[in-house]
């Protein structure tokens, strides 16, 4: 605590005007995401949705739009579900117990503990990645930390070490210790307040603890992303299913094995001509690599009944809609905008487009 008083972080945006809503939002955003990445998203999110009710009254598209680029989009979907549940079933108030909080979508034991400790100053432990690393090194826990047995042991230690006084500061302090000194690589042990009694430091094991999971080679999947342009230079987007990869986000129509022209005819009931392919690039998920093959197409006849569905829209790069986009989709849209601006006066481009 003496170290935290002198060196701890106290100016993070979620440390100001502390409320359960702001703590919850920051904790969800910080799951598997670095502080420097989260700060602008948190500021933008709270500016747009300053209260829980503002979030509950939004649309999922608005929420996903502000989340675009932050990744792990199930967090945003669960955030939206929880906001609506709290607004309708809890009178827009957060429960103050871990057990009640854990009943809500997207809130696990550590997130619930952080809300209770920071927002309600209740002596509840947390066990995020930073805390696991500190405890494994300090206590000399040599088992892989994410097994059921080791997790149970770590929770016992975390609970025993959590004080009854200054709980909010202690919770922030142990997270700061892991984030700024007891880092994953090259920990700064000499300035750590625990170095004299840290097992890993005393036994030269800081590079071996926590025990790492054996890496496995991720499989690869390949998909063609069809960038279909109409005469107005708008591009067709398709809403993905609510569950699964990029659930609820807008993306380009995809085909795996079929020829893009045949795919457009069969699925979209639209006649398209092939314009060009852009270089393949890779996007990595936690469980596989996705090889994206962008195929630029020009629309020759209007799509059939597909466009009557709410799962399709024509995206205007000059007046973009506020919708949720996965990072590779946003990247391709930016490139497409540049491409259109530089080629829209070319005869080969205009002559292939349908007439509005």
ZICORKA-V378751 format. One record per pair of residues at least 24 apart in sequence whose C-alpha atoms are under 7 Angstrom apart, sorted by sequence separation. I is the first residue (numbers start at 1). J is the second residue. If there is no record, write none. Layout:
i j
I J
I J
This chain:
i j
56 80
81 105
96 120
273 297
274 298
55 80
227 252
272 297
273 298
226 252
272 298
273 299
56 83
78 105
79 106
225 252
226 253
272 299
273 300
55 83
56 84
78 106
127 155
225 253
226 254
271 299
272 300
225 254
271 300
224 254
225 255
271 301
21 52
52 83
56 87
75 106
223 254
224 255
270 301
126 158
223 255
224 256
270 302
125 158
223 256
270 303
53 87
125 159
222 256
269 303
270 304
124 159
268 303
269 304
268 304
125 162
268 306
53 92
123 162
52 92
123 163
123 164
131 174
123 167
131 175
134 178
122 167
130 175
133 178
121 167
28 75
121 168
131 178
130 178
134 182
130 179
117 167
118 168
117 168
300 353
301 354
117 171
298 352
299 353
300 354
298 353
299 354
139 198
140 199
138 198
139 199
140 200
137 198
138 199
137 199
138 200
137 200
145 210
144 210
145 211
142 209
144 211
225 292
227 294
142 210
143 211
144 212
220 288
221 289
222 290
223 291
224 292
225 293
226 294
227 295
228 296
229 297
230 298
137 206
142 211
144 213
218 287
219 288
220 289
221 290
222 291
223 292
224 293
225 294
226 295
227 296
228 297
229 298
230 299
218 288
219 289
220 290
221 291
222 292
223 293
224 294
225 295
226 296
227 297
228 298
229 299
218 289
220 291
224 295
226 297
228 299
137 209
239 311
136 209
137 210
238 311
239 312
20 94
136 210
238 312
250 324
251 325
237 312
238 313
249 324
250 325
237 313
249 325
133 210
236 313
237 314
249 326
236 314
237 315
251 329
235 314
236 315
234 314
235 315
246 326
234 315
235 316
234 316
234 317
27 111
24 115
23 115
20 115
23 119
20 119
19 119
18 119
231 353
230 353
231 354
230 354
231 355
231 356
8 173
9 176
8 176
1 170
4 173
1 173
73 246
64 249
3 193
68 324
65 322
68 325
69 326
65 323
68 326
69 327
64 323
65 324
68 327
62 322
64 324
65 325
62 323
61 323
61 324
